[in-house]
Amino acid sequence: MGGRPVAVRLLLGVPAGTAGTTVLTAAYALERRLRRPNGPLDYDDSDVPGQIVATILHLPSVSGREEHELGLALRWSYGSVFGVAHGLLRQRLPEPQATAAFGGLLMTATLSLFPVLGRTPPPWRWPRSFLVTSLLTHAAYAVTVGVVHDRLDNVTK
């Protein structure tokens, strides 16, 4: 909690967010290997993120491959920078409350932004497997961000 300047906590959130994104991506790869699905594991694992980026950037005629690449760029940039939110929460809350609040914030964004942006149905209409995958992969991300951020904070004191 407190003690450390906000700027440092924010900066430490970026590598923590990158570590979380790495774990999230590995979790998708592991689940894909175990389940061998015919399609995406959830909406974050689909072309939806790339479609959203293409729409926001007003990119005409984006191919499926380009949607996939835009989605990966969004995952790695957003996932890395979103760790900054964990740094802000750590200024106000001790662990593990900061990570729990961070996970709640992340899931709120995940379950609301896609439907609000018009690319998915509301979460209560998502396939059960999509919800389970989303919850588990994002929990892995949030816990990783919390642990890595804590370790980085302790190492840099």
N, C-alpha and C positions, 0 to 999 in steps of 0.2 A: 504494500500500500504506500502512499505518500513518499516523501523523502527524496525521490529522484525527480529531476526536472521532467516536465511533460514531454518535451521534445525528444528526450532520450527514450522514454517509454514508447512514444510513437514510432521512432526509428527501429527499435527492437521488435516492434510488431510486424515489420515487413519481412525479415528473415523467418520469424515464427510463422507468418502466414504462408510463406513459400514452403516451409517444412510441412505445414498442414495440407497444402495443395498437393504436395508429393504423396503424402499418405492417402489422401482422398483418391488420387489417380491410381495408386497401387491397389486400393480397395476395389475400385471398379475393375481393374485388370484381374484381380483374384476372383471376384464374383463372376466375371465373364468366363474365366477358365473353369470354375466349379459348375456353373449352371448351363453354360453353352447356349445362351438365348439366341433367338432368331432376329432380335431387334435390340433397341436400346434398353438399358437397365432401369432408367428413369428419365425424366425430362432433362436434367442436367447432362445426362449421357447421350442425349439425342442431338439433332440439328437445331432444336429450338433456340439455344443460346446464340448460335450463329445467325439464325434468322432475325433475332431481335437486334443484334449488332448491325446487320445489313440494313434493317429498317431504320434504325436510329441514325446511321451514317448516310442514309438515302443512296445506297449502292444498288444500281439497277442490274438485273440479270445475273444474280450470283448463283454459281453452280453448287451442287451438293457438296463437292469437295471443298469449295471456298467457304460454304456455311460451316463445315466441320472445322476448318482451319480458324475461322473467326471465333467459333465456340471455344476452341482450345486457347486462343489468345485471350479471350475473355476470362476463362477459368484461371489461367496462370496470373494474369494481371490483377483481376478482382480478388482472387484467392490470396495473393501476396499482400495487396494493399489493405484488404479487409482486416488483416491482423492488427492494423493500427487501432481499430475499434477495441480490441482486447487491451491495448495499452491504455486507452482512455478509461476503460472499466477498472483496470488495475490501480488507477489513481484514486478511485473511490471505494473499491471493494477488495477485501483480502481474497486469497485463493482458498477453497475452490469456488467461492461465490462468483468471482469475476469470470471464470471459465463457464460456469453454469449460465450466467446472464448472457455471456457471449454466444453460447450455443443457442439460447432462446432467441436472441436477436437474429442470428444466422438463419434459423429455421423459419422465423417470421418472414424474413426477406425471401427465402426460398419458396415458401408456400404462398406468398402473396404477389411477388413481382411477375412471375410468368403469367398467371391469370389476368392481372391488371394490365399487362402489356398485350393481352389478347392472344397469347400463343398456346395456352393450355386451358383445359377446364379448371374449375375450382378444385382444390385439393380433395374434397370429399367425393369427387368423381374420378379421381386418379385410380388406376388399377392398384390393388393392394400391394402387389410386388413393387410398384414404383414408389409407394409411400415407405415401405420397409427399407428398400435400398436407399432412398433419400435420407431417411432418419439415421440409418447406420453409417453411411459414408460421411454425412455431415457431423455426426457425433465424433467419428474418428478424426475429422478435420479439427473440430473445436478442441478436443482433448489434446491433440498434438500441438496446436497453437498455444494452449495454456501451459503445457509442460515445457515446450521449447522456450517460450517467452520467459518463464520462471527461471530456467537454467541460464539463459542469456543475461537476464537481470542480475543473477547471483555472480556470474563470471565477470561481469563488467563493473562490479562495485569497487 
